[in-house]
């Protein structure tokens, strides 16, 4: 069933951050708006990000300075982080989550830091595209497989990645439940393969016809997936599908040969036209052909 479904895949869904991109974020710029200095905003963001497993947190790991007393910390998948600090609610995340009315127009991913209703800072974060992302995208187009970028990121970076890879559809700024809804709608008419790596991808990885998680992904993503890539090379998905197609062809060839041989030899042996020992030798030879044909997959 798995083999046949993999061969019939005609729609691939991709997460963006950490899947099509390397997920190796760096802090490019910090723009402050409130009374906090740049160093204070970066430190506050770093203190919040220590409660997150998202790749964005890596950009702040080396930025921690003085310890801050944060309480009631909440991690909101695909949105950001929230905590209590000095009697106020502080948020770090996308523009929608932080209720930023005029988001920055940037080609990079941007997250915001707010305290109550006050915008404190905006952070521009750099992330590079995986080299293998182009290969998997080209393969999908050559095989007439529809592609969709499914991401919680609401920045212009999503459109930029989709344009570079010629992805058919972009669905951005969605929660894990939103991702699941879009995938289930697609599965009503398509055989869907989902590729992801994060906590917010777990529901769609579990629900997809076939799901693939990267080895660098979170534990919950890997536990929810059907296949775990041993590494970060997305071209292995191509190898996986091509191997499935070759395996299906070999199985059909073996079944056709075994069925044809038995339909030909058995009646002749029953009628006495073929001596029993010849039929036995022929059966052994037939088995050798089937095994030898299967061994071609090792190439």
N, C-alpha and C positions, 0 to 999 in steps of 0.2 A: 504493500500500500504506500509506504514512504517513497519507494523507488519510483512508482508510477506517478505519484503526485509531483515529485521533484522534476520529472521529465515534462510534465504538463504546465509548469509554472509559466504564467503569461503576464504577471504583474509583480514588480519588486518595490517594496517600501524600504526607505532608508532613513535612519536617524542621521542627524548632521554632526553634532558635537561629539568627537571621540570615535565616530564611525567613518564618515566621509572626510572629516578633518582629523588631524592628529590628536586633538585634545590636549596639546601642550601649550597652554596659554601663557602669555607674558603681558604684563601691565605696560601699555604704551603711553597712556596719558591719564592724568587725574585733573578734572576741572572742578573747582570748588565754587559753591554758591552762598553758603551760610557763613557763620562766624567761626567755624572750625578751620584750622589750617590744613594744608594738603597732607602733612605728616599725620595729623590727628584723624583725618578721614580715612587714610590708608590703614592706619592701625585699627580703627574701629571696624573697617571692612574685613581686615585680616582676623580679628577676634571672632567675628561672625562666621567666617568661612571655615574656621577650624571644626565647625559642627557639620560640615558638608563633605560628601564624597564625590561631588560633581567635579569634573576636570577644571572648571574655572577656579576652584579653591587653590589649585597649584600655583596660580599667579600671585597669590597673597601669602603663601606659606613662609616665605623668607622676609615678609614685610612686618611681622609682629614685633612690637616694641613693648611699651608698658602694658601690664595686664589690666584689663577692664572687667568690672563686675557686671556681667550680663546674666539675666535670669529669664525664665520662661521662653527658652529658645525653641523655635519651631522651624522645621525644614519643610518647605512647600515645594514638592517636585514640579519642575517645569516653570516655577515662578520665582522663588528665591528663599531668603531667610528672614525671620522675624524674631525680635527679642525685646525685653524690657531693659532700658538703660537710663539711669538717672531720672526715673519716674516717667519716662516717655517710651513710646513704641518706636523702635528703629527697624527699618526694613532695608534689605539689600537684594536687588533682583531686577527683573525687567521693568520697562516703563509702565506696563499695565498693572503689575503687582504693586509698584510704588506710587501709582496714580500720578505719574508725571504728565502734565498737559502738553508740553512741547518737547518731545524727545529729540535728541541730537540726530542730525542726518549724517551718518558715518558709514563708511564701507566696512568698518570693523564691528565686532560685537560690543555692545554697550550695556553696562548695568549701572544702576543708580542706588544711591544711599540717601535715605530720608529719615528724619526724626519728627514724628508726628506728621504734620502736613507740610513741613519745611524740607525742601530739597537741599541736601548738604553737599553732594558731589556726584559726578558722573565719571565712570571709568571706561576707557577704551581698551579693549583686550585683543591681542593678536593671536591668531590660530591659523596654521597652514593646512592646505589641502593634502590629503594622502596621495602619493604618487599612483597607487593602485586604484584610486577612485576613478580616474580617467579610463582605465582598462575595463573595469566592471561596467561603466556607463556605456562605453563603445560596444561592448558585448551585448548589452540589453538592446541597443538600437539595431545592431546587426541581426539579432534573433527576433526582432519585432516584439520585445517584451516591454510593456508599459512601465514607466518609473514614476515614483512619487517621493518627494522629500517631506518627511513627517517630523516636525521639530517643535520644541517649546520656545525656541528663540524667536522673538518678534522683530529683530533688527533687520537692516538691509542686507546683512551678511547672508541671510538665507537665500534671497533672490540672486545674490552674487554667485554663491556656490551652485545654485540650480542652473544659472546661465552658463557658467563655465563647463558644467557637465552635461548640458542640454537635457536636463531632467524635465519630463513632461508636465508634472504638477507640483506645486509648492503649497503645503498646508502648514502654516506656522502659528506660533503662539498658542499651541494646544496643550491641554493638561493630559495626564495619562488616560483619563476617561475619554477625553476627546480623541486621542489617538486610537483608542479601542473602537470608538464609534465609527470613525472613518475607515478603519481596516475592515470591520464587519460589513459595512456597506459595500466595499469593494469585493468582498468574498462571496457576495450574492451572485456575482457574474464571472468572477475571475478566480484562478488558482494563484494564491498570494504567497510570496516569500518575504519575510521581514528580517532586516538586519539592524541590530542595535547593540548597545553596550551599557546603558545606564539604568538606574532604579526606575525612572519613569517609563522605560521601555518594557519592563517586565510584563505588564498586562497584555500588550500586543504580541510580544514574543510567545506568550503562552497560548494566545488565541489564533495565531496565524496557521495556515495550512502547513508551512515549513518555516522554521525560524532559525536564525544564525546569530550567535553572540561572539564577540571578539574575546580573546584570552585576557586582554587588559580590562575587560568590562567588570562591572560589579558582580558580586556573588549571586545576588538575586536574579540578575539578567542571565547569567550562565545557567542557573538552576531552571530557569523558565524556557530556555532554548532547546531545540532539537539537536543542534549541531554547535560545537564550540571550535572556532578556528584556533589552531595552534600557532598564534602569532597575530600580526596585524595586516597581513597581505590579503586584500579583498579579492585578488585574482584566484585565490583558492576556492572561492564560491563558483567560479567558472569551471575549475577543475572538477569540483564536486558534481556539478550538473552534467558535464560532459562524460564523466565516469558513469553516472547513473544512466545516461542515454546508451552508452556502449554496453553496459551490463544488461539493460533491457533487450538490446539487439542480440546479444550472445544467448540469453535465456530463450528467446524466440527461435533462434537457429537450432539450439540443442533440442528443444521440444519438437520442432519440425522434423529433425533428423531421427530422433528416437521413435516418434509416432510413425513416420514413413517406413522405417526399417521394420518395426513390428507388424504393420499392416501388410507389408510385402512378404516377410519371411514366415510369420506364424501360419498363414493359410497353407503355404507350400509345405511346411514341416508337418502339419496335421494331415495333409493329403498324401504324404510320403514321397513328395518330389525332392525333398532335401533331407539328407541323413541327419539324425539328431546331433552327431558330433560337429557337423558343419554349422548347424544352427547355434550350438554353444560357442563355437569359435567366433562366429559372426557377431553374437551378442557381446562377447568380450571386446571384440574389435570396435563395435559400436560405442561401448563405454569409454574406450581409449580416445575415440574421436571427440566425444563430448567433453572429456577432461582436458584434452589438448586444446580444444576450442576455447574453453573457459580460461586456460592459462594465458591466452592472448591478452587478457586484461592486465597482466603484470607488466606489460610493456608501457 
